[in-house]
Amino acid sequence: MPSHIVGVLEEYDGGHVWELGFLCRQETTVRDRLWILERVHDDATLHRERYDNGMAASHLTMLENAVSERVLTWRDAGELFEAVESLP
């Protein structure tokens, strides 16, 4: 079993609903090791457009609540690299 699992989220286009649901289902086996790096968009319209999937959003909310302080946000590639460097 790995010591850390890192999910990097930029949008919900594609199969992310299934993958987020899988992470939710795995309970503490995965969640105790999970870090989420979530992209946020300064433009609210763009943010809604990129994350416009109710099922994926509900899975992500459940994961964010489960891992709490292990959710890091980023806005551009520079912030993503900073977030990755801050992982233990």
C-alpha positions in Angstrom: 0.0 0.0 0.0 1.4 3.4 -0.9 2.1 6.0 1.8 0.5 8.8 -0.2 -2.2 9.0 -2.9 -2.5 12.4 -4.7 -5.5 13.3 -6.8 -5.0 16.4 -9.1 -8.3 17.9 -10.3 -8.5 20.5 -13.0 -12.0 19.8 -14.4 -14.7 17.2 -14.5 -14.6 16.5 -18.3 -14.2 12.7 -18.9 -14.3 9.8 -16.5 -13.7 11.7 -13.3 -17.1 10.8 -11.8 -16.2 7.1 -11.7 -12.8 7.8 -10.3 -14.0 10.2 -7.6 -16.7 7.6 -6.7 -14.1 4.9 -6.4 -12.0 7.1 -4.0 -15.2 7.7 -1.9 -16.0 4.0 -1.9 -12.5 3.0 -0.7 -13.1 4.5 2.8 -10.1 4.7 5.0 -7.9 2.4 2.9 -7.4 5.2 0.4 -8.7 8.3 2.2 -6.2 8.1 5.1 -3.4 8.5 2.5 -5.3 10.9 0.1 -4.2 14.4 -0.8 -6.3 16.5 -3.2 -4.8 19.2 -5.4 -7.8 21.1 -6.8 -7.6 23.8 -9.4 -9.7 26.9 -8.7 -10.5 29.4 -11.4 -10.8 33.1 -10.6 -13.5 33.5 -13.1 -16.7 32.1 -11.5 -18.3 31.3 -14.9 -15.3 29.4 -16.1 -15.1 27.6 -12.7 -18.7 26.4 -13.0 -18.2 25.4 -16.6 -15.1 23.3 -15.8 -16.8 21.6 -12.7 -20.4 21.4 -14.1 -21.2 17.8 -13.0 -23.4 17.4 -10.0 -22.4 13.8 -9.2 -18.7 14.6 -9.5 -19.2 17.7 -7.3 -20.9 15.6 -4.6 -18.2 13.0 -4.6 -15.5 15.8 -4.3 -17.3 17.5 -1.5 -17.5 14.2 0.4 -13.7 13.6 -0.2 -12.9 17.2 0.8 -14.8 16.7 4.1 -13.0 13.4 4.7 -9.5 14.6 4.1 -10.0 18.2 5.3 -6.6 19.8 5.7 -5.1 17.6 2.9 -6.9 19.7 0.2 -4.6 22.1 -1.6 -5.7 24.5 -4.2 -3.9 25.9 -7.2 -4.7 28.4 -10.0 -1.8 28.0 -12.5 1.1 25.7 -13.2 3.4 27.6 -10.8 0.9 27.2 -7.9 0.5 23.5 -8.8 4.2 22.9 -8.6 4.3 24.8 -5.2 1.4 22.6 -4.0 3.3 19.4 -5.0 6.4 20.6 -3.3 4.4 21.2 -0.1 3.3 17.5 0.1 5.0 15.6 2.9 
